[in-house]
Amino acid sequence: MATRLGLGLPQMRQFTLGRDVPDVARTAESIGYGSLWVFERALFPDPQTQGLFGIEGLPWPEAYRDVAEPLVTLTLAAAATERARLGTSVLIAPLHGPFQLAKTLATLDAASGGRVVAGLGTGWSHDEYAAASVRPFAERGQALDETIEVCRAVWGPDPVVHDGQSTRITSATVGPKPARPIPILLPGNSGKSRRRLVDKADGWMPTAMGAERLAAQWRELQDLAAERGRTEPLQTVLRANPRYTPKAYGGADRRPFQGNVEQIAEDLAAHAAVGLDEILVDVQECVRDAEELKDVAAELYAAARAAGV
């Protein structure tokens, strides 16, 4: 069975959101992409007090200066499409009130006919937490746990009941319900987060790291699932952030997903061989406008399928 391919939607400052998001979404669906994805970046600290991913001295990409709100972006895409899954990769769960997030995702799923995939994470930016989080940064894991619990409760049968740290629902009817159970996917980057993934989530959402390393982590996660008695299979969606260039990258230091369409397609094929369900590619940072994004997306889809993905 061919690996599903998804495309990152335009959220950055070079795009006109109200026009370009529906246009790119419709085009991607017609090309054959099976899913459309958004990511979350709440703000851009200026000056930067913390490095990218919390790594000291690593600057934030300039493209992060202006990133559209993910669920608004996804709603624009939902209204313009009929079949493609609508995913978040990822929402920073603690930046959202758990109840309101659960209700928003349920509404979007009901409106789109059961197409939402909820990729959730804890985030790493102290500045974003200071601006928007419902819990302190030190409690980010507990905040994600409660978000998952509230989502399961709100999406489940009425009456809804939940008694948590930040959300208390004594007994209530909450609608609309999702069209079907919304899958929750987590990155699972550490030992504790992997246990959370295996115990509480529907699947794994790693970031591309090279095919060999990905395969090793996938084996470790499957072993952990067996060890903890999980019987349901883990859904899998790999996020790839290609450093696309019109011409082939000729250096010996080429990294995975760096170069032209053919080189990226080769890397997609190597990662697909690991056996994951789906790969999403997000090239918006490397293009000038929506027309170039659509052109690259079409070329990349054709090249990936020709490469056996």
C-alpha positions as CSV (number, residue, x, y, z in Angstrom):
1,M,0.0,0.0,0.0
2,A,1.4,3.4,-1.0
3,T,2.3,5.8,1.8
4,R,-0.2,8.7,2.1
5,L,1.3,12.1,1.3
6,G,0.2,15.3,3.0
7,L,1.0,19.0,2.3
8,G,1.7,21.9,4.7
9,L,-0.7,24.8,4.1
10,P,0.5,28.4,3.6
11,Q,0.6,30.2,6.9
12,M,3.6,32.5,6.6
13,R,3.8,36.2,5.7
14,Q,4.4,35.9,2.0
15,F,0.9,34.5,1.5
16,T,-2.5,36.2,1.4
17,L,-4.3,33.8,3.7
18,G,-8.0,34.3,2.7
19,R,-7.1,33.7,-1.0
20,D,-4.1,31.4,-0.8
21,V,-5.2,28.9,1.8
22,P,-8.4,27.7,0.0
23,D,-6.6,27.9,-3.4
24,V,-3.6,25.7,-2.2
25,A,-5.9,23.4,-0.4
26,R,-8.1,22.7,-3.4
27,T,-5.1,22.3,-5.7
28,A,-3.4,19.9,-3.3
29,E,-6.5,17.7,-3.1
30,S,-6.8,17.7,-6.9
31,I,-3.1,16.7,-7.2
32,G,-3.7,13.7,-5.0
33,Y,-2.5,14.8,-1.5
34,G,-4.5,12.9,1.1
35,S,-4.1,15.4,3.9
36,L,-3.5,19.1,4.6
37,W,-1.5,20.3,7.7
38,V,-0.9,23.3,9.9
39,F,1.6,24.1,12.6
40,E,1.6,26.5,15.5
41,R,4.0,29.4,16.3
42,A,2.2,31.9,18.6
43,L,4.8,34.7,18.5
44,F,8.4,35.7,17.7
45,P,10.4,37.1,20.6
46,D,12.3,40.2,19.7
47,P,15.0,40.3,21.0
48,Q,15.3,36.6,21.4
49,T,15.9,35.5,25.0
50,Q,15.7,31.8,24.2
51,G,17.1,29.8,21.2
52,L,15.1,27.8,18.8
53,F,13.9,24.5,20.4
54,G,15.4,25.9,23.7
55,I,18.9,25.5,22.3
56,E,21.1,28.4,23.5
57,G,22.4,30.5,20.6
58,L,20.3,28.9,17.9
59,P,18.3,31.7,16.2
60,W,14.6,31.4,15.3
61,P,13.9,31.3,11.5
62,E,12.8,34.7,10.2
63,A,9.8,32.9,8.7
64,Y,8.4,32.5,12.2
65,R,7.9,36.2,12.5
66,D,4.4,35.9,11.0
67,V,2.6,32.6,11.3
68,A,-1.2,32.4,11.0
69,E,-3.3,30.8,13.7
70,P,-3.5,27.1,12.8
71,L,-7.2,26.3,13.4
72,V,-8.4,29.3,11.5
73,T,-6.1,28.3,8.7
74,L,-7.4,24.7,8.8
75,T,-11.0,25.9,8.8
76,L,-10.4,27.9,5.6
77,A,-9.0,24.7,4.0
78,A,-11.9,22.6,5.3
79,A,-14.4,24.8,3.5
80,A,-12.5,24.5,0.2
81,T,-12.0,20.7,0.2
82,E,-14.1,17.5,0.3
83,R,-11.8,14.5,1.0
84,A,-8.4,15.5,2.4
85,R,-7.7,14.9,6.1
86,L,-7.1,18.1,8.1
87,G,-4.3,17.8,10.5
88,T,-2.3,19.8,13.1
89,S,1.4,19.1,13.3
90,V,1.4,20.2,16.0
91,L,-0.8,22.3,18.2
92,I,0.9,23.4,21.4
93,A,-1.8,22.1,23.7
94,P,-1.0,24.1,26.8
95,L,-1.4,27.4,24.8
96,H,-5.1,26.5,24.5
97,G,-7.9,26.1,27.1
98,P,-8.6,22.3,27.1
99,F,-12.4,22.6,26.9
100,Q,-12.5,25.2,24.2
101,L,-9.8,23.3,22.2
102,A,-11.8,20.1,22.5
103,K,-15.0,21.9,21.3
104,T,-13.3,23.6,18.4
105,L,-11.8,20.4,17.1
106,A,-15.1,18.6,17.5
107,T,-16.9,21.4,15.6
108,L,-14.4,21.3,12.8
109,D,-14.6,17.5,12.5
110,A,-18.4,17.6,12.4
111,A,-18.4,20.3,9.8
112,S,-15.8,18.6,7.6
113,G,-17.4,15.2,7.7
114,G,-14.8,13.5,10.0
115,R,-11.5,14.6,8.6
116,V,-9.6,16.1,11.6
117,V,-6.4,14.7,13.0
118,A,-5.2,16.3,16.2
119,G,-1.4,16.3,16.5
120,L,-0.6,17.8,19.9
121,G,2.6,18.7,21.7
122,T,3.9,20.5,24.7
123,G,6.1,23.2,23.0
124,W,9.4,24.6,24.1
125,S,9.1,28.4,24.1
126,H,9.1,30.2,27.4
127,D,7.9,33.3,25.7
128,E,4.9,31.6,24.2
129,Y,4.0,30.1,27.6
130,A,4.3,33.5,29.2
131,A,1.9,35.0,26.7
132,A,-0.7,32.3,26.3
133,S,-0.4,29.2,28.4
134,V,-3.1,28.0,30.9
135,R,-0.4,26.3,33.0
136,P,3.3,27.1,33.9
137,F,6.0,25.8,31.6
138,A,7.1,23.4,34.3
139,E,3.7,21.8,34.2
140,R,3.6,21.4,30.4
141,G,3.4,17.6,30.5
142,Q,0.5,17.6,33.0
143,A,-1.2,20.2,30.8
144,L,-1.0,18.0,27.8
145,D,-2.3,15.1,29.8
146,E,-5.3,17.0,30.9
147,T,-6.0,18.3,27.4
148,I,-6.1,14.7,26.1
149,E,-8.5,13.7,29.0
150,V,-10.8,16.7,28.4
151,C,-10.9,16.0,24.6
152,R,-11.8,12.4,25.2
153,A,-14.5,13.4,27.6
154,V,-16.0,16.2,25.4
155,W,-15.9,14.0,22.3
156,G,-17.6,11.1,24.1
157,P,-21.1,10.5,25.2
158,D,-23.1,12.9,27.3
159,P,-23.3,13.8,30.1
160,V,-19.7,15.0,30.1
161,V,-17.9,15.0,33.4
162,H,-14.3,16.0,34.2
163,D,-12.6,17.2,37.4
164,G,-9.0,18.3,36.6
165,Q,-6.5,20.9,37.5
166,S,-7.6,23.6,35.0
167,T,-11.0,22.2,33.8
168,R,-14.0,21.2,35.8
169,I,-17.2,20.0,34.1
170,T,-19.7,18.8,36.7
171,S,-22.2,17.3,34.3
172,A,-23.1,18.7,30.9
173,T,-24.3,18.1,27.4
174,V,-21.6,19.3,25.0
175,G,-22.1,19.4,21.2
176,P,-21.6,19.1,18.4
177,K,-19.8,15.7,18.7
178,P,-17.1,14.8,16.2
179,A,-18.3,12.8,13.1
180,R,-16.0,10.0,14.4
181,P,-13.4,9.6,17.1
182,I,-10.7,12.2,16.3
183,P,-7.3,10.5,16.4
184,I,-4.7,12.2,18.7
185,L,-1.1,11.9,17.7
186,L,1.9,12.9,19.7
187,P,5.6,13.5,18.9
188,G,7.0,11.2,21.6
189,N,10.5,12.6,21.8
190,S,11.6,11.4,25.2
191,G,11.0,8.4,27.5
192,K,8.2,10.0,29.5
193,S,6.5,11.4,26.4
194,R,6.8,8.0,24.6
195,R,5.0,6.3,27.5
196,R,2.3,9.0,27.3
197,L,2.0,8.3,23.6
198,V,1.7,4.5,24.0
199,D,-0.8,4.8,26.9
200,K,-3.0,7.7,25.9
201,A,-2.7,8.6,22.2
202,D,-3.7,7.0,18.9
203,G,-0.4,7.5,17.1
204,W,3.1,8.9,16.6
205,M,4.1,12.1,14.8
206,P,7.9,12.3,14.5
207,T,9.9,14.8,12.6
208,A,12.2,13.5,9.8
209,M,15.6,12.8,11.2
210,G,17.1,10.4,8.6
211,A,15.7,7.1,7.6
212,E,18.0,4.9,9.8
213,R,17.4,6.9,12.9
214,L,13.7,7.0,12.2
215,A,13.6,3.2,11.8
216,A,15.4,2.7,15.1
217,Q,13.0,5.0,16.9
218,W,10.0,3.3,15.3
219,R,11.3,-0.1,16.5
220,E,11.9,1.2,20.0
221,L,8.3,2.6,20.1
222,Q,6.8,-0.6,18.9
223,D,8.8,-2.5,21.5
224,L,7.6,-0.1,24.2
225,A,4.0,-0.6,23.1
226,A,4.3,-4.3,23.3
227,E,5.9,-4.0,26.7
228,R,3.1,-1.9,28.0
229,G,0.4,-4.2,26.7
230,R,-0.9,-2.0,23.9
231,T,-3.0,-4.0,21.4
232,E,-4.2,-1.2,19.1
233,P,-1.8,-0.3,16.3
234,L,-0.2,3.1,16.3
235,Q,-1.1,5.4,13.5
236,T,2.0,7.2,12.1
237,V,2.5,10.5,10.4
238,L,6.1,11.8,9.6
239,R,6.7,15.5,9.3
240,A,9.3,16.5,6.7
241,N,10.5,20.1,6.4
242,P,12.4,20.0,3.1
243,R,15.0,22.7,2.3
244,Y,13.9,22.9,-1.3
245,T,16.1,24.5,-3.9
246,P,15.2,24.7,-7.7
247,K,18.6,23.2,-8.6
248,A,20.1,20.0,-7.2
249,Y,22.3,20.4,-4.1
250,G,25.7,19.1,-5.1
251,G,27.6,19.2,-1.8
252,A,28.8,16.1,0.0
253,D,27.3,17.5,3.1
254,R,23.7,17.3,1.8
255,R,21.3,16.5,4.6
256,P,18.0,14.5,4.2
257,F,15.3,16.6,2.4
258,Q,17.8,19.2,1.2
259,G,17.9,19.9,-2.6
260,N,15.6,19.8,-5.6
261,V,12.4,17.9,-6.2
262,E,14.2,14.7,-7.3
263,Q,16.5,14.6,-4.3
264,I,13.6,15.2,-1.9
265,A,11.7,12.4,-3.6
266,E,14.6,10.1,-3.0
267,D,14.6,10.9,0.7
268,L,10.8,10.5,0.8
269,A,11.2,7.0,-0.6
270,A,13.9,6.1,1.9
271,H,11.7,7.3,4.8
272,A,8.6,5.6,3.4
273,A,10.5,2.3,3.4
274,V,10.5,2.5,7.2
275,G,6.8,1.5,7.0
276,L,5.0,4.6,8.4
277,D,1.4,5.3,7.2
278,E,1.9,8.9,6.0
279,I,4.4,11.6,5.3
280,L,3.6,15.3,5.3
281,V,5.9,17.7,3.5
282,D,5.9,21.4,4.3
283,V,7.8,23.5,1.8
284,Q,6.2,26.9,2.4
285,E,9.2,28.4,4.0
286,C,11.2,27.8,0.8
287,V,8.8,29.4,-1.8
288,R,8.0,32.9,-2.7
289,D,4.2,32.7,-3.1
290,A,1.2,30.4,-3.5
291,E,1.8,29.8,-7.2
292,E,5.3,28.5,-6.6
293,L,4.0,26.4,-3.7
294,K,1.4,24.8,-5.9
295,D,4.0,24.1,-8.6
296,V,6.5,22.6,-6.2
297,A,3.8,20.5,-4.6
298,A,2.7,19.1,-7.9
299,E,6.3,18.3,-9.0
300,L,7.1,16.7,-5.7
301,Y,4.0,14.5,-5.6
302,A,4.7,13.2,-9.1
303,A,8.4,12.6,-8.3
304,A,7.6,10.9,-5.0
305,R,5.1,8.5,-6.7
306,A,7.6,7.8,-9.5
307,A,10.2,7.0,-6.8
308,G,7.9,4.4,-5.3
309,V,6.4,6.3,-2.4
